[in-house]
Amino acid sequence: MMNPNDFMRAVKANPVNALLLDRLPSLNLPQGYLCAGSLFQSFWNVKSGLDIPHGIKDYDVFYYDPDTSWEAEDAVITQARDLLGAIADKVEIRNQARVHLWYEARFGSPIEPLTSSKHGIEQFLIECSCVGLALDDGSLYAPYGLFDMASGRLKMNPANPKPELFLQKAQDYQSRWPWLQIIT
């Protein structure tokens, strides 16, 4: 069993995560979450004895607004850029209500409209990567728990079974953290 406090300490040891968790609440994003790689990869780096930013490519922020226009999402992205300054280019802010509009063009298959930010977090290709921290109260959302993430067990998410994409992503993670195990 993994202690969630260990996970939270590792996440907050990443100065970019700490800055995002400090500044982003001021945007009042509905159902706002810092999620995915910046969280579990920070933990993997601490566990591996690596520099905290090792292998972290970007910082994902989800929110859910029924306004699915690009203009509304772009306005949020612009506000975040102004708020975050130099690190803004590493932050990807996405309205989960809009995902179904672009998902097929990017990933090759359609997706049903998402119903919340949590629903978006639940869709990551690798089960243990389904984690998020609420921007309003810092609460942890980990629908599949933290055991596999802490153990380095990469399993395909049954909520989004895409074997080819799963394997590509899992191999990419394993190239950065060789101790990870791909479970097929």
C-alpha positions in Angstrom: 0.0 0.0 0.0 1.3 3.4 -0.9 1.0 6.4 1.4 -0.7 9.2 -0.6 1.3 11.7 1.5 4.5 10.4 -0.1 3.0 11.0 -3.5 1.9 14.5 -2.6 5.4 15.4 -1.2 7.0 14.3 -4.5 4.5 16.2 -6.6 5.1 19.4 -4.6 8.9 19.0 -4.7 8.6 19.8 -8.4 8.9 23.6 -8.4 6.7 23.9 -11.5 3.9 21.9 -9.9 4.2 24.0 -6.8 3.9 27.2 -8.8 1.0 25.9 -10.8 -0.8 24.7 -7.7 -0.2 28.2 -6.1 -1.2 30.4 -9.1 -3.8 28.5 -11.1 -6.6 28.6 -8.5 -6.9 32.3 -9.1 -8.3 31.5 -12.6 -11.3 29.8 -11.0 -11.4 27.1 -13.6 -14.5 25.0 -13.3 -13.5 21.5 -12.3 -9.8 22.5 -12.6 -7.1 19.8 -12.2 -3.4 19.6 -12.6 -3.0 16.1 -13.9 -1.1 13.2 -15.4 2.6 13.3 -16.2 3.8 16.2 -14.1 2.4 14.3 -11.1 3.4 10.7 -11.5 6.6 11.5 -13.3 7.7 13.8 -10.4 7.0 10.8 -8.1 9.0 8.5 -10.4 11.9 11.0 -10.4 12.0 11.2 -6.6 11.8 7.4 -6.3 14.6 7.0 -8.9 16.9 9.6 -7.3 16.7 11.8 -10.5 16.4 15.5 -10.8 12.7 16.4 -10.4 12.2 17.8 -13.9 13.8 14.7 -15.6 11.7 13.5 -18.5 8.7 15.7 -17.8 7.6 17.1 -21.2 4.6 19.2 -20.2 2.2 20.0 -17.5 -1.5 19.2 -18.2 -4.3 21.2 -16.7 -7.9 20.1 -17.3 -11.1 22.0 -16.7 -14.7 21.6 -17.8 -16.8 24.4 -19.2 -19.9 23.6 -21.3 -18.9 26.4 -23.7 -17.1 24.3 -26.4 -16.1 27.2 -28.5 -12.4 27.6 -29.3 -12.6 31.2 -28.4 -13.6 30.4 -24.8 -10.8 27.9 -24.4 -8.3 30.3 -26.0 -9.4 33.0 -23.6 -8.5 30.7 -20.7 -5.2 29.8 -22.3 -4.4 33.5 -22.7 -5.2 34.2 -19.1 -3.0 31.4 -18.0 -0.1 32.6 -20.2 -0.3 36.0 -18.6 -0.4 34.5 -15.1 2.4 31.9 -15.6 5.0 33.9 -17.6 8.0 31.9 -18.7 6.6 28.4 -17.8 3.4 28.9 -19.8 4.9 27.2 -22.9 5.2 24.0 -20.9 1.6 24.0 -19.7 -1.3 22.5 -21.8 -4.7 23.7 -20.6 -7.6 21.9 -22.2 -11.4 22.2 -21.7 -12.6 18.6 -21.4 -16.0 19.5 -22.9 -14.1 20.1 -26.2 -12.0 16.9 -26.4 -14.4 15.0 -28.6 -14.1 17.8 -31.2 -10.4 17.2 -31.9 -9.6 13.7 -30.5 -10.1 11.7 -33.7 -7.8 14.0 -35.8 -5.1 13.6 -33.2 -5.4 10.0 -32.1 -7.1 8.2 -35.0 -10.4 7.3 -33.5 -13.4 9.1 -32.1 -14.3 9.6 -28.5 -17.7 10.2 -26.9 -18.1 13.6 -25.3 -16.6 13.7 -21.8 -18.9 14.7 -19.0 -16.4 16.2 -16.5 -12.7 16.8 -15.9 -12.6 13.6 -13.8 -14.0 11.7 -16.8 -11.1 13.1 -18.9 -8.6 12.0 -16.2 -10.1 8.5 -16.4 -9.3 8.2 -20.1 -5.5 8.3 -20.1 -4.1 5.3 -22.0 -2.1 3.9 -19.0 -4.1 3.1 -15.9 -1.6 4.3 -13.3 -1.3 7.7 -15.1 -4.9 8.5 -14.2 -4.2 11.0 -11.5 -5.1 14.6 -10.8 -5.0 17.3 -8.1 -8.0 19.6 -7.8 -6.9 23.2 -8.2 -9.6 24.5 -5.8 -8.8 22.3 -2.7 -5.7 20.2 -3.6 -7.6 16.9 -3.3 -6.2 13.9 -5.1 -8.2 12.1 -7.7 -6.8 8.7 -8.5 -9.6 6.4 -9.8 -7.4 3.4 -10.1 -5.4 4.1 -6.9 -1.6 4.7 -6.6 -0.2 1.2 -6.1 0.6 0.5 -9.8 2.1 4.0 -10.2 4.3 3.6 -7.2 5.3 0.0 -8.3 6.0 1.1 -11.9 3.4 -1.2 -13.4 2.2 0.2 -16.7 -1.1 -1.4 -17.7 -3.5 -0.5 -20.5 -6.5 1.4 -19.2 -9.6 -0.7 -19.8 -11.6 2.6 -20.0 -9.6 3.5 -23.1 -8.2 0.3 -24.7 -5.9 1.3 -27.6 -3.1 -1.3 -27.6 -0.8 0.4 -30.2 -1.0 3.8 -28.5 -0.7 2.2 -25.1 2.5 0.4 -26.1 4.0 3.5 -27.7 3.4 5.6 -24.6 4.5 2.8 -22.2 7.7 2.3 -24.1 8.4 6.0 -24.1 8.0 6.1 -20.3 10.2 3.0 -19.9 12.9 4.7 -22.0 13.0 7.5 -19.4 12.5 5.4 -16.3 13.9 1.9 -17.2 12.7 0.3 -14.0 9.1 0.5 -15.1 7.4 -2.7 -16.2 5.0 -2.9 -19.1 2.2 -5.3 -18.3 0.3 -6.6 -21.3 
